[in-house]
Amino acid sequence: MSLDKISSQLAGNKKSLPPVESWNPPYCGEIDIQIKANGDWFYDGSIFKRLPLVKLFASVLIKEINSAVIEYFLVTPVEKVKIKVDDAPFVLTQWRWLDEEETIMQVSTNLDDEFILNAEHPLMVTQSGDLYVTVRRNLLAKVHRNVYYQWVDIAQEMDTDTGTELLISSAECQFSLGRF
C-alpha cells in the first residue's frame, strides 16, 4: 500500500485510519522528520507547510517502548522509518461541551483529531505537572497551556489527605489537573 493510496483512503473517509497495528514491515532506518514540542512537523530542518501531508504522516505514526526508551516510527505495509518527537506528537488545542448539562467534553488536537475525554481517552498528569491525553493507539497529545487555564477555571476543588486537587469531569469520568 503506497502513501498515495493511504492518502486517498483518508480523503474519502476522515474517521478511517490505516490499520498500522496489523502491519509488521522491516525497519528501514531513520528519516530526518522531527515533531517539535509545539506540534510543528519539520523535514530536514524545514517546517511542513501542507497540513494534509502532516495528517497523512500522523495517520501512520506509531510509538514503541523498548527498555523504557520511547521511539516513534512512520510505517507502511512495506517499510518502517524512525522519526524524532521532542515531547508528544500531538497538542490538545481546543475543547467544548457537547451537551447543555456540561457532562461530555469533546477535545481536539492541532491535527483536527476530535474525541470525547473519557476512559478510552484519559487525561494524565506527569510528576512534573504536564498534562497529556491519549489520542489513539498509545499516542499522546500534550494539553496546550490555554486549554489548561480554561480547565482550571471550570475545575472543582476537592480536599484530600495530600492537599487540594483540581478535578474536571467528562463522560462519567473524573480527571485531575493536579494538586496544590
C-alpha positions in Angstrom: 0.0 0.0 0.0 1.5 3.3 -1.1 1.2 6.7 0.6 -1.0 7.8 -2.3 -3.4 5.0 -1.6 -3.4 5.8 2.1 -4.0 9.5 1.3 -6.9 8.7 -0.9 -8.5 6.5 1.7 -8.1 9.2 4.3 -9.6 11.8 2.0 -12.6 9.5 1.4 -13.2 8.7 5.0 -12.0 11.2 7.6 -12.6 8.8 10.5 -10.8 5.8 9.0 -7.2 5.3 9.9 -4.8 2.8 8.3 -4.5 -0.5 10.2 -0.9 0.1 11.3 -1.4 -2.4 14.2 -1.6 -5.2 11.7 1.5 -4.2 9.7 4.9 -5.6 10.5 7.3 -4.1 8.0 11.0 -4.2 8.1 13.0 -1.4 9.8 14.5 0.8 7.0 16.4 3.4 9.1 15.8 6.9 10.2 14.4 9.9 8.3 15.0 13.5 9.2 11.5 14.2 10.3 11.0 15.9 13.7 7.9 16.8 15.6 8.6 19.8 17.8 7.1 20.2 21.3 4.6 22.8 19.9 3.3 20.2 17.4 5.1 21.6 14.3 6.5 19.0 11.9 9.8 19.5 10.2 11.7 17.7 7.5 15.4 18.4 7.1 15.1 21.5 9.2 12.2 23.0 7.2 8.6 23.2 8.5 5.9 21.2 6.7 3.6 23.8 5.2 0.9 21.4 4.0 -1.4 20.2 6.8 -2.9 17.4 4.7 0.7 15.9 4.4 1.2 16.2 8.1 -2.1 14.5 8.7 -1.2 11.7 6.3 2.1 11.1 8.1 0.3 11.3 11.5 -2.1 8.6 10.4 0.8 6.1 10.0 2.6 7.2 13.2 3.3 4.6 15.9 5.1 4.6 19.2 7.1 1.8 20.6 8.6 1.4 24.1 11.8 -0.7 24.2 13.6 -0.9 27.6 12.0 2.3 28.8 13.1 4.1 25.6 10.3 5.7 23.6 10.7 5.6 19.9 8.4 6.9 17.1 8.1 5.4 13.6 6.2 6.1 10.4 5.0 2.7 9.0 3.5 1.4 5.8 3.0 -2.2 4.9 6.4 -2.3 3.4 8.7 -0.1 5.5 9.2 1.4 8.9 11.3 4.5 9.5 12.2 6.2 12.7 11.5 9.9 13.4 12.2 12.2 16.3 9.5 13.5 18.6 10.5 16.2 21.1 7.6 15.7 23.5 4.3 14.3 22.3 3.2 14.0 18.6 0.0 16.0 19.1 -1.1 19.1 21.0 -4.6 19.3 22.5 -5.7 22.8 21.4 -9.4 23.0 21.8 -12.3 21.7 23.9 -16.1 22.2 24.1 -19.1 20.8 25.9 -21.3 18.5 23.8 -24.3 18.8 26.0 -26.2 21.5 27.9 -25.5 19.8 31.2 -21.8 20.1 30.6 -21.1 16.4 31.3 -19.5 15.4 28.0 -16.3 17.2 26.8 -15.1 17.0 23.3 -11.4 17.8 22.7 -9.4 18.3 19.6 -5.8 18.3 18.6 -3.7 20.5 16.3 -4.3 18.0 13.6 -8.1 18.0 13.9 -8.4 14.7 15.8 -11.7 15.0 17.8 -12.8 12.7 20.5 -14.5 12.6 23.9 -12.4 13.0 27.1 -13.3 9.7 28.7 -11.9 6.4 30.0 -10.6 5.5 26.5 -9.1 8.9 26.1 -8.0 9.8 29.6 -6.2 12.9 30.9 -3.0 12.2 32.7 -0.7 14.4 34.9 3.0 13.7 34.9 5.2 14.1 38.0 6.5 17.3 36.5 2.8 18.6 36.3 2.4 18.4 32.5 -0.9 17.2 31.2 -1.4 14.7 28.4 -4.4 13.0 26.8 -4.4 9.7 24.9 -5.4 10.4 21.3 -5.3 7.0 19.7 -3.3 3.8 19.9 -0.7 4.8 22.5 -0.1 8.2 21.1 -0.4 11.3 23.4 -1.3 14.9 23.0 0.1 17.5 25.3 -2.5 19.8 26.7 -1.9 23.3 25.5 -1.4 25.9 28.2 -4.5 27.9 27.1 -6.7 24.8 27.4 -5.2 24.1 30.8 -6.0 27.6 32.1 -9.6 27.2 30.8 -9.9 23.9 32.6 -8.6 25.4 35.8 -11.4 28.0 35.6 -14.1 25.2 35.4 -12.4 22.7 37.7 -13.9 21.7 41.1 -11.7 21.8 44.1 -11.6 18.6 46.3 -9.7 18.4 49.6 -7.7 15.2 50.0 -5.2 14.0 52.6 -2.4 15.2 50.3 -3.8 18.7 49.6 -6.3 20.3 47.4 -6.9 18.6 44.0 -8.5 20.3 40.9 -10.9 18.0 39.1 -12.8 18.1 35.8 -15.4 15.6 34.7 -16.4 14.2 31.3 -18.3 11.2 30.2 -18.8 9.9 33.8 -15.1 10.1 34.5 -13.1 12.4 36.8 -9.7 13.7 35.8 -7.2 15.5 38.0 -5.5 18.7 36.8 -3.1 18.4 39.7 -2.7 19.0 43.4 -1.6 22.1 45.4 
